[in-house]
Amino acid sequence: MEDNSSNLVDERRFRTHVDVEAMSISDFEGLERPVEREDDSHDEQCHRVTKLIIFGAISVILPGVCLYVGISYHYCEDSNADWLIAGGCLGYGNLSLYLLRKILQRYNIDCDKRDCLLGLILLLVSPAILIWWVWGFSRIFSFSIFDDPVMDDPVCKEALFRFPFWLSLLPFIMGFTYIFYALCMCMYVCICS
C-alpha cells in the first residue's frame, strides 16, 4: 500500500510539473504579485527628512544669516549690505506666506478669498526673490565690485564679497547636487532592481 501512495504522489508531482510547462505566459500574468521591498518606507522617510533639512536650512537659516551679515556690516557702506538685508526680509516674508497658506489648506479653513490673495502675494514675492538674486549675482560677477573701496578693508571684503559670492552661487551648487543625486538614484534603481 505504501508503494501505491508514493506512486500517486510522484504522479501528482509529474502532472503538476507538466501542467505548469504547458501553461502559456498569459496564464501567469494574473498570478503576479507586486514585490514590496521592506526598505521602501525607509527610503521614503529618508527622502522626506532630507527635503525637510534642506528646506529648513534654506528657508529659515539663510535669511537669518543674510540679515545678520547685512546689519552687522552695514558700516562698510556698500550696497551688498542693503542687498543682504532685503534678501533676508524677502526670504522670511516668502516663508511666512507659504507656511500660512499651508496651514490654511491643512486645516480646511474656509477662506477661498484669503487663500487666493495669499497665493497672489506669494506669486509676487517669489519672483521678487529671483530679481533680488539676479541683481546680486550680476553685481558680484560683473567684477565692478573690485573697484569699490569695500575691497580694501579685509573684514568688509570677507563679509560683503565672499559671503554674497557663495550665496549667489548657491542655486548652481544645489542644482548640480540635485542632478548628481538624481543620477545616483537612477543608477541605484537600475543596478539594484
Salt bridges, closest charged atoms under 4 A:
GLU11 OE2 - ARG15 NH2 2.55
GLU21 OE2 - HIS17 NE2 2.83
ASP39 OD1 - ARG37 NE 3.11
ASP40 OD1 - ARG37 NH2 3.44
ASP43 OD2 - ARG37 NH2 3.41
GLU44 OE2 - ARG48 NH2 2.93
ASP78 OD1 - ARG139 NH2 3.11
ASP82 OD1 - HIS74 NE2 2.60
ASP115 OD1 - ARG101 NE 3.20
ASP148 OD2 - ARG139 NH2 2.54
GLU158 OE1 - ARG162 NH1 3.06
